[in-house]
């Protein structure tokens, strides 16, 4: 995409180096970005990240990451606080959304922006709550939990595909291997029954995704990932759990995690169905 100007604002594609600044803005907003997020995000769609600049100075950002010919996801909709209310965000939004083409677009919207998103054609599907806290160490080693690298990559990708609205092999490979990420899988009777990733972040360690066949599988994985978080230097974890799977919130409450803030998952059109009963924690609020 070539640069698009609106008055003195110029919107153009961002580089992975540019995005480190945007991640610092996200940290200032309390979004708790992961330390290695940028390169994993760009692995999926390096052309899907945009900055708005005034006289060359970055003032706004957004990502519109494409997954296939049918689905894209919008995130990182940010404007520097002192420059809000001047139209820079909307100009950035309009310029970047063209990258989605005719795809259905998803996003996770904070309450303050949801009416604006509805006016732009997004409809609410369900809410997601971020649960935060410290999970006690389990009494015994987790049964059947192994490093994800020991699982057949094709089986892991197929499991992920069933839990996401589009296949995402480039993102998945980068996400599993990123510095500061620990990926675990659960194998029961030789069959993959769930997997999850925990990553070092600005504040609490972030868990996402957390996909599992049953609440029991999810509980074992959550406990094991919390132990990995302690190895990463964080006794506390944060996981974004969708209300579309009520068992997720029950698991969080059983482990003493508390809801902190919520978002709404919204879409502009139809999306590929997922195995909602397996989704105990979404991967990220920025890329779905």
FIMARVEX-189034 format. One record per residue (C-alpha): residue in one letter; y, z negated, x negated. Coordinates in steps of 0.02 Angstrom, whole numbers, padded with zeros to 5 digits, always signed. Each point is the difference from the previous one (the first is absolute). Last residue first. Layout:
BEGIN
AYZX...
END
This chain:
BEGIN
X-00658-00861+00369X+00109+00059-00144X+00143-00128+00002X-00080-00140+00102X-00144-00001-00124X-00190+00006+00010X-00018-00076+00172X-00103-00159+00016X-00145-00040+00117X-00036+00183+00041X-00186+00013+00043X+00020-00023+00188X+00130+00138-00003X-00126+00132-00054X+00133+00136-00009X+00055+00139+00117X+00090+00151-00073X+00183-00003+00053X+00095+00062+00153X+00189+00006-00004X+00159-00081-00065X-00087-00161-00052X+00044-00184-00008X-00081-00152-00079X+00112-00148+00042X+00051-00130-00128X-00019-00187-00009X+00060-00144-00106X-00070-00162-00071X-00169-00032+00082X-00090-00150-00078X-00164-00002-00096X-00112-00152+00025X-00164+00091-00033X-00056-00013+00181X+00172+00062+00054X-00015+00155-00107X-00175+00034+00066X+00059-00017+00179X+00144+00119-00037X-00123+00131-00063X-00122-00023+00143X+00134+00065+00119X-00014+00175-00076X+00143+00102+00077X+00107-00151-00046X+00009+00071-00175X-00005-00115-00152X+00119+00015-00148X-00068-00111-00140X+00093-00121-00114X-00082-00111-00130X+00043-00163-00086X-00079-00075-00156X+00075+00139-00104X-00035+00028-00186X-00109+00155+00003X-00155-00110-00013X+00065-00094+00152X+00011+00167+00090X-00180+00035-00047X-00051-00160+00090X+00100+00059+00151X-00095+00164-00009X-00166-00093+00007X+00055-00103+00150X+00064+00154+00091X-00160+00094-00039X-00111-00136+00072X+00110-00015+00154X+00004+00189+00028X-00190+00012-00008X-00014-00141+00127X+00132+00078+00112X-00108+00157+00004X-00006+00175-00074X+00140-00028-00125X+00166+00073-00058X+00130-00105-00090X+00125+00122-00073X+00101-00082-00058X+00017-00175-00071X+00168-00042-00080X+00022-00136-00130X+00144-00112+00051X+00172+00033-00074X+00048+00161-00091X-00177+00066+00005X-00168-00004-00088X-00131+00096+00098X-00149-00037+00110X-00114+00138+00061X-00133+00001+00134X-00171+00067+00046X-00124-00006+00141X-00180+00015+00057X-00070+00119-00133X-00188+00010+00023X-00135-00056-00125X-00058-00143+00109X+00180-00061+00011X+00130+00063-00123X+00175-00073+00001X+00133+00086-00103X+00136-00065-00116X+00156+00079-00074X+00115-00096-00119X+00171+00077-00031X+00113-00058-00142X+00002+00171-00082X-00048+00137+00124X-00183+00053+00011X-00039-00024+00184X+00170+00061+00057X-00002+00155-00110X-00169+00060+00063X+00046-00042+00179X+00166+00092-00006X-00078+00160-00062X-00148-00013+00120X+00104-00027+00158X-00097+00061+00152X+00106-00019+00156X+00028-00125+00140X-00076-00142-00098X-00150-00114+00031X-00139+00131+00007X+00072+00085-00154X-00011-00163-00097X-00186-00014+00034X-00026+00182-00050X+00097-00029-00161X-00108-00152-00042X-00160+00096+00033X+00059+00146-00107X+00050-00118-00140X-00176-00078-00005X+00034-00185-00023X+00008-00084-00171X+00185+00040-00019X+00032-00105+00156X-00041-00158-00098X-00140-00090+00091X-00012-00118+00149X-00175-00022+00071X+00012-00187+00026X+00164-00078-00054X-00027-00134-00131X-00012-00177+00067X+00117-00131+00073X+00137+00126+00032X+00172-00029-00078X+00128-00051+00130X+00110+00140+00069X+00184-00026-00035X+00129+00071+00119X+00075+00154+00080X-00038+00103+00155X+00103+00156+00030X-00009+00053+00182X-00033+00176+00066X+00046+00060+00174X-00079+00140+00099X+00023+00184+00050X+00189+00011+00020X+00073+00173+00032X+00108+00097-00124X+00113+00141+00063X+00162-00032-00094X+00068-00108+00141X-00156-00105-00017X+00036-00022-00186X+00174-00065+00038X-00072-00123+00125X-00124-00059-00132X+00129-00031-00136X+00036-00186+00021X-00183-00038+00038X-00062+00066-00170X-00090+00166+00011X-00169+00049-00072X+00000+00190-00003X-00104+00148+00057X+00042+00185+00005X-00092+00137+00094X+00014+00158-00103X+00109+00149+00044X+00098-00002-00162X-00011-00172-00081X+00123+00050-00137X+00133+00027+00135X+00002-00189+00017X+00090-00012-00167X+00166+00079+00051X+00008-00087+00168X-00040-00172-00070X+00125+00016-00143X+00138+00047+00122X-00050-00144+00113X+00004-00123-00144X+00168+00059-00065X+00084-00013+00171X+00130-00130-00049X-00082-00153+00078X-00075-00059-00162X+00090+00020-00166X+00008-00183-00057X-00183-00025+00040X-00067+00146-00105X-00091+00114+00120X-00188-00002+00025X-00135+00093+00095X-00143-00036-00120X-00130+00076+00116X-00054+00152+00098X-00180+00059+00015X-00068+00176+00020X-00143+00075+00100X-00063+00169+00060X-00006+00121-00147X-00060-00137-00118X+00065-00161-00075X+00188+00024-00005X+00116-00137-00061X+00173-00014+00076X+00089-00126-00110X+00178-00064+00023X+00145-00054-00107X+00185-00039+00003X+00144-00041-00120X-00047+00082-00166X+00159+00041-00103X+00028+00184-00040X+00169+00007+00086X-00083-00076+00153X-00188+00022-00007X-00138+00003+00131X-00173-00013-00074X-00162+00078+00058X-00187-00020-00023X-00132+00119+00071X-00011+00129-00139X-00121-00104-00106X-00121-00009+00146X-00155-00109-00021X+00020-00044-00184X+00180-00049+00034X-00058-00156+00093X-00117-00053-00141X+00138+00025-00128X+00126-00102+00099X-00109-00145+00055X-00042-00076-00169X+00097-00164+00014X-00035-00019+00185X+00146-00010+00120X+00045-00166+00083X+00097+00064+00152X+00129-00138-00017X+00149+00118+00016X+00045-00029-00184X-00178+00051-00045X+00023+00163+00095X+00160+00033-00097X-00096-00030-00161X-00132+00122+00062X+00139+00128+00025X+00054-00021-00181X-00180+00027-00059X+00002+00156+00108X+00116+00095-00116X-00135-00003-00135X-00125+00072+00124X+00123+00140+00030X+00107+00022+00154X+00028+00156+00105X+00178+00034+00057X+00129-00065+00123X+00185+00022-00045X+00129-00108+00088X+00183+00057-00017X+00002+00077+00172X-00183+00025+00038X-00081+00096-00143X-00179+00061-00011X-00078+00023-00172X-00142+00125-00008X-00172-00045+00064
END
